[in-house]
Amino acid sequence: MVRGSTTTPTNLVVNGTFDAGLSSGWTTDDPTDIKADAGNNGSPANPVNSVSLQSKTTSSNGHLFSPQVAVSSTKTYSISSWLNLKQLTGIGEVGFYIDEYNSSGQWISGQYKTGVHTLGAGNVGLTYQPSSSSVSKASLQVIVVGNSGIQAYFDNVLWTSN
């Protein structure tokens, strides 16, 4: 019997397990409500560290941005993450969006991918292909809808090339 080798795909996004907190390029426009959490609320694969996502009490959305990842318009990418949506008292969701940038880091366009609005924990998976040959970098944007009573935990981001 010949055994095939299994290769672990390379994660293109830095600090996808948040073991280094919100650093290494991860940023937010709402550090009060979107912050590193070390309370064992993470994914089963790495439970200690995650990001706590809480909605603002105003109608403004909060955002978590991944580090920019080098991409090619000739490739397709898989992005998976773990989300535990524990509370939702209003109308809203945790949305997943891809920001696209040119080689100078200027924003070109974006792609809304999916939204989670059902309580529970599990993996969120999506496929991404750059919208044009002008796109050379991309970033995952996690959107927390304002005034929705959301409390969620986000973890274990894996961005791979297919």
ChimeraX attribute file (.defattr): number of C-alpha atoms within 10 A of each C-alpha:
attribute: neighborCount
match mode: 1-to-1
recipient: residues
	/A:1	3
	/A:2	4
	/A:3	5
	/A:4	6
	/A:5	6
	/A:6	6
	/A:7	6
	/A:8	6
	/A:9	11
	/A:10	10
	/A:11	14
	/A:12	19
	/A:13	22
	/A:14	19
	/A:15	21
	/A:16	23
	/A:17	25
	/A:18	24
	/A:19	18
	/A:20	13
	/A:21	17
	/A:22	23
	/A:23	14
	/A:24	14
	/A:25	12
	/A:26	20
	/A:27	17
	/A:28	17
	/A:29	12
	/A:30	17
	/A:31	14
	/A:32	12
	/A:33	19
	/A:34	25
	/A:35	19
	/A:36	20
	/A:37	20
	/A:38	16
	/A:39	12
	/A:40	12
	/A:41	20
	/A:42	25
	/A:43	22
	/A:44	12
	/A:45	10
	/A:46	15
	/A:47	16
	/A:48	17
	/A:49	23
	/A:50	30
	/A:51	25
	/A:52	20
	/A:53	29
	/A:54	26
	/A:55	28
	/A:56	20
	/A:57	14
	/A:58	10
	/A:59	11
	/A:60	12
	/A:61	18
	/A:62	22
	/A:63	22
	/A:64	21
	/A:65	19
	/A:66	24
	/A:67	20
	/A:68	20
	/A:69	17
	/A:70	15
	/A:71	22
	/A:72	19
	/A:73	15
	/A:74	9
	/A:75	11
	/A:76	14
	/A:77	17
	/A:78	14
	/A:79	18
	/A:80	17
	/A:81	18
	/A:82	22
	/A:83	26
	/A:84	23
	/A:85	22
	/A:86	14
	/A:87	16
	/A:88	20
	/A:89	10
	/A:90	12
	/A:91	12
	/A:92	20
	/A:93	22
	/A:94	28
	/A:95	17
	/A:96	21
	/A:97	18
	/A:98	20
	/A:99	20
	/A:100	25
	/A:101	23
	/A:102	17
	/A:103	11
	/A:104	8
	/A:105	13
	/A:106	11
	/A:107	14
	/A:108	15
	/A:109	15
	/A:110	17
	/A:111	16
	/A:112	11
	/A:113	14
	/A:114	14
	/A:115	16
	/A:116	15
	/A:117	15
	/A:118	14
	/A:119	16
	/A:120	12
	/A:121	16
	/A:122	14
	/A:123	15
	/A:124	16
	/A:125	16
	/A:126	14
	/A:127	14
	/A:128	21
	/A:129	18
	/A:130	24
	/A:131	14
	/A:132	14
	/A:133	11
	/A:134	14
	/A:135	23
	/A:136	19
	/A:137	23
	/A:138	26
	/A:139	20
	/A:140	24
	/A:141	22
	/A:142	20
	/A:143	19
	/A:144	29
	/A:145	24
	/A:146	21
	/A:147	19
	/A:148	22
	/A:149	20
	/A:150	26
	/A:151	20
	/A:152	24
	/A:153	24
	/A:154	29
	/A:155	28
	/A:156	24
	/A:157	24
	/A:158	20
	/A:159	24
	/A:160	17
	/A:161	17
	/A:162	10
